[in-house]
Amino acid sequence: MWDLFCPERWFAKTDPLLQTNRDSFVGFDQTRPLTEYTFVVCDTELTGLNKKKDELISIGAVIIRDLQIDLSSIFHRFVRPQNMDPTRATLVHRITPKQLASAEPIESVLPEFVEYISGSLLVGHHLPLDMYFLNKAARQVMNGTLSNPGVDTMRMAQGYKRVQLGYYHEHNPRQISYSLEDLAREYSLPGFKSHDAMEDALQTAYLFLFLIKKFRKGGLVTLKDIFQAGRVGSFRYR
């Protein structure tokens, strides 16, 4: 993997896949109906949460078209990290050293993922964390970052809860869990295995569609409506 401070990297061109993805969002329009957008719901598993030394070990994603999950087109890859304690990964993610030893490196997996998400909006639960590590890898491998706008279902859930409880303009003081597992249980959504990138992506997809349905019943029918009402924000992570 390229060193971020490698002098040769300063003059390298951004990978064409990243450039094509970036071009697809030139003049991006947030005012169209939600049914007209393609969303990719993604999740990652990591060797740990240290942003300096930890790495991706799994990426899972599923496409939503016309506000329906397309199970015929999923993305799930294990990633062989350069440095990791295999015991930690096995205990937290139930990913075995054998699975990682036979996995492809990030240099092979990430370009496939960029092709998969090209032109789509990204959705994730606590999405900034996933995007940090994806963009860290993108800088190292492809000399650029992802341009996809993103929606964080945790922030959507917080916005929905504020409306439910009447806290329109204040921080909600009640002790509420916004973990993916607890929200799925609270809203009686199908349950999936936690700490698995593919299963967490599916769990997030069901949560996203549940929240979108609730927002649409309130008259919020465009992407801009969702961004504003849920205080979600349209992000372009760097």
C-alpha positions as CSV (number, residue, x, y, z in Angstrom):
1,M,0.0,0.0,0.0
2,W,1.3,3.5,-0.8
3,D,2.5,5.6,2.0
4,L,0.5,8.8,2.4
5,F,3.8,10.8,2.5
6,C,5.4,9.1,-0.5
7,P,6.7,11.9,-2.8
8,E,5.6,10.0,-5.9
9,R,2.1,10.1,-4.7
10,W,1.9,13.9,-4.7
11,F,2.1,13.9,-8.5
12,A,-0.1,10.8,-9.1
13,K,-3.4,11.3,-10.8
14,T,-6.7,10.4,-9.2
15,D,-7.9,7.0,-10.3
16,P,-10.3,7.2,-13.3
17,L,-13.0,5.3,-11.3
18,L,-13.0,8.1,-8.6
19,Q,-13.1,10.8,-11.3
20,T,-16.1,9.1,-13.0
21,N,-17.9,8.9,-9.7
22,R,-17.1,12.5,-9.0
23,D,-18.4,13.6,-12.4
24,S,-21.7,11.9,-11.8
25,F,-22.5,14.4,-9.0
26,V,-21.7,17.6,-10.9
27,G,-24.8,19.7,-10.5
28,F,-26.3,17.2,-8.1
29,D,-30.1,17.9,-7.6
30,Q,-31.6,17.3,-4.2
31,T,-35.1,18.3,-5.2
32,R,-36.2,15.2,-7.0
33,P,-38.6,12.6,-5.5
34,L,-36.9,10.0,-3.3
35,T,-38.0,7.2,-5.6
36,E,-35.7,8.6,-8.4
37,Y,-32.5,8.2,-6.4
38,T,-30.4,5.1,-6.1
39,F,-29.0,4.4,-2.6
40,V,-26.2,2.1,-1.6
41,V,-26.5,1.1,2.1
42,C,-23.0,0.1,3.4
43,D,-21.2,-1.0,6.5
44,T,-17.6,-1.8,7.2
45,E,-15.8,-3.9,9.8
46,L,-12.4,-2.7,11.1
47,T,-9.5,-4.1,13.0
48,G,-10.2,-1.4,15.6
49,L,-11.2,2.3,16.0
50,N,-7.7,3.8,16.0
51,K,-7.9,6.1,13.0
52,K,-4.1,6.1,12.6
53,K,-3.3,2.4,12.6
54,D,-6.5,0.4,12.1
55,E,-7.8,-0.9,8.8
56,L,-10.8,-2.2,6.9
57,I,-11.3,-6.0,7.1
58,S,-14.8,-6.2,5.5
59,I,-17.2,-4.2,3.4
60,G,-20.9,-5.0,2.9
61,A,-23.4,-3.1,0.8
62,V,-26.8,-3.4,-0.8
63,I,-28.6,-1.3,-3.4
64,I,-32.0,0.4,-2.9
65,R,-33.8,1.3,-6.1
66,D,-37.3,2.8,-6.2
67,L,-37.2,2.6,-2.4
68,Q,-36.9,-1.2,-2.5
69,I,-34.0,-3.4,-1.5
70,D,-32.4,-5.2,-4.5
71,L,-31.2,-8.4,-3.1
72,S,-30.0,-9.6,-6.5
73,S,-27.2,-7.1,-6.3
74,I,-25.2,-7.1,-3.1
75,F,-21.5,-6.4,-2.3
76,H,-19.7,-8.3,0.4
77,R,-15.9,-8.7,0.5
78,F,-13.4,-9.5,3.2
79,V,-10.2,-7.5,3.1
80,R,-6.8,-8.7,4.0
81,P,-5.2,-6.0,6.2
82,Q,-1.5,-5.3,6.4
83,N,-1.3,-5.3,10.1
84,M,-3.8,-6.8,12.6
85,D,-4.2,-8.9,15.7
86,P,-6.3,-11.8,14.4
87,T,-7.6,-12.6,17.8
88,R,-9.3,-9.2,18.1
89,A,-11.1,-9.6,14.7
90,T,-12.2,-13.1,15.6
91,L,-13.7,-12.0,19.0
92,V,-15.5,-8.9,17.8
93,H,-16.5,-9.7,14.2
94,R,-16.3,-13.5,14.2
95,I,-14.1,-13.2,11.1
96,T,-11.4,-15.9,11.3
97,P,-7.7,-15.5,10.5
98,K,-8.2,-18.1,7.8
99,Q,-10.9,-15.9,6.1
100,L,-8.7,-12.9,6.2
101,A,-5.6,-14.8,5.1
102,S,-7.4,-15.8,1.9
103,A,-9.0,-12.4,1.3
104,E,-7.9,-9.9,-1.3
105,P,-6.0,-6.8,-0.3
106,I,-7.7,-3.4,-0.2
107,E,-6.0,-2.5,-3.5
108,S,-8.2,-5.1,-5.2
109,V,-11.4,-4.7,-3.2
110,L,-11.7,-0.9,-3.1
111,P,-11.9,-0.3,-6.9
112,E,-14.7,-2.9,-7.1
113,F,-16.6,-1.1,-4.3
114,V,-16.1,2.3,-6.1
115,E,-17.6,0.9,-9.2
116,Y,-20.5,-0.6,-7.2
117,I,-21.4,2.8,-5.6
118,S,-20.7,5.0,-8.6
119,G,-23.5,7.6,-9.0
120,S,-25.4,6.4,-5.9
121,L,-26.1,8.1,-2.6
122,L,-24.5,6.3,0.4
123,V,-26.5,5.4,3.5
124,G,-25.0,4.1,6.7
125,H,-25.5,4.0,10.5
126,H,-22.9,6.3,12.0
127,L,-21.7,6.8,8.4
128,P,-18.9,9.3,9.2
129,L,-16.8,6.4,10.7
130,D,-17.2,4.2,7.7
131,M,-16.4,7.0,5.4
132,Y,-13.3,8.0,7.3
133,F,-11.8,4.5,6.8
134,L,-13.1,4.2,3.2
135,N,-11.6,7.6,2.3
136,K,-8.4,6.8,4.1
137,A,-8.0,3.7,1.9
138,A,-9.1,5.6,-1.2
139,R,-6.4,8.2,-0.7
140,Q,-3.8,5.5,-0.3
141,V,-4.9,3.2,-3.1
142,M,-6.7,5.5,-5.6
143,N,-5.2,8.9,-4.8
144,G,-8.6,10.6,-4.1
145,T,-11.8,10.4,-2.1
146,L,-15.4,9.4,-2.6
147,S,-17.7,12.1,-3.8
148,N,-21.0,10.4,-3.0
149,P,-23.4,12.4,-0.8
150,G,-24.4,10.5,2.2
151,V,-27.3,10.0,4.7
152,D,-26.7,8.9,8.2
153,T,-29.6,6.7,9.6
154,M,-28.5,7.5,13.2
155,R,-29.1,11.2,12.6
156,M,-32.4,10.4,10.8
157,A,-33.5,8.3,13.8
158,Q,-32.6,11.2,16.1
159,G,-34.6,13.6,14.0
160,Y,-37.6,11.2,14.0
161,K,-37.4,10.8,17.7
162,R,-37.3,14.5,18.3
163,V,-40.6,14.8,16.4
164,Q,-42.1,11.9,18.3
165,L,-41.2,13.3,21.7
166,G,-41.9,17.0,20.8
167,Y,-38.3,18.2,21.0
168,Y,-38.2,20.1,17.8
169,H,-35.5,22.6,18.6
170,E,-33.8,21.1,21.7
171,H,-31.4,18.3,22.4
172,N,-33.4,15.3,23.6
173,P,-32.5,14.9,27.3
174,R,-33.9,11.4,27.6
175,Q,-31.6,8.4,27.7
176,I,-32.3,6.8,24.3
177,S,-30.2,4.2,22.6
178,Y,-29.6,4.8,18.9
179,S,-27.7,1.6,18.3
180,L,-28.7,-0.2,15.1
181,E,-29.7,-3.3,17.1
182,D,-31.9,-1.4,19.6
183,L,-33.6,0.7,16.9
184,A,-34.4,-2.4,14.9
185,R,-35.9,-4.0,18.0
186,E,-37.9,-0.8,18.9
187,Y,-39.4,-0.5,15.4
188,S,-40.0,-4.3,15.0
189,L,-37.8,-4.6,12.0
190,P,-36.4,-7.9,10.7
191,G,-33.3,-8.8,12.8
192,F,-29.9,-9.5,11.5
193,K,-26.6,-10.6,13.1
194,S,-24.6,-7.6,14.4
195,H,-20.9,-7.0,13.8
196,D,-21.1,-8.4,10.3
197,A,-20.7,-5.9,7.4
198,M,-23.3,-7.5,5.1
199,E,-25.9,-8.2,7.8
200,D,-25.4,-4.7,9.3
201,A,-25.9,-3.2,5.9
202,L,-29.2,-5.1,5.5
203,Q,-30.3,-4.0,9.0
204,T,-29.5,-0.4,8.1
205,A,-31.4,-0.7,4.8
206,Y,-34.5,-1.8,6.7
207,L,-34.1,1.0,9.2
208,F,-33.6,3.6,6.4
209,L,-36.8,2.5,4.5
210,F,-38.8,2.5,7.8
211,L,-37.7,6.1,8.5
212,I,-38.2,7.2,4.9
213,K,-41.8,5.8,5.1
214,K,-42.4,7.8,8.3
215,F,-41.0,11.0,6.8
216,R,-43.0,10.6,3.6
217,K,-46.2,10.3,5.7
218,G,-45.3,13.7,7.1
219,G,-45.2,15.2,3.6
220,L,-41.4,14.9,3.1
221,V,-41.0,13.6,-0.4
222,T,-37.8,14.9,-1.8
223,L,-34.2,14.3,-0.8
224,K,-33.9,17.9,0.3
225,D,-36.9,17.5,2.5
226,I,-35.2,14.6,4.3
227,F,-32.0,16.5,4.7
228,Q,-33.7,19.5,6.2
229,A,-36.4,18.0,8.4
230,G,-34.2,15.3,9.9
231,R,-31.2,17.7,10.3
232,V,-29.4,15.0,8.5
233,G,-27.3,17.1,6.1
234,S,-25.9,16.3,2.7
235,F,-22.3,15.2,3.3
236,R,-19.4,15.0,0.9
237,Y,-16.8,13.3,3.0
238,R,-13.1,14.0,2.6
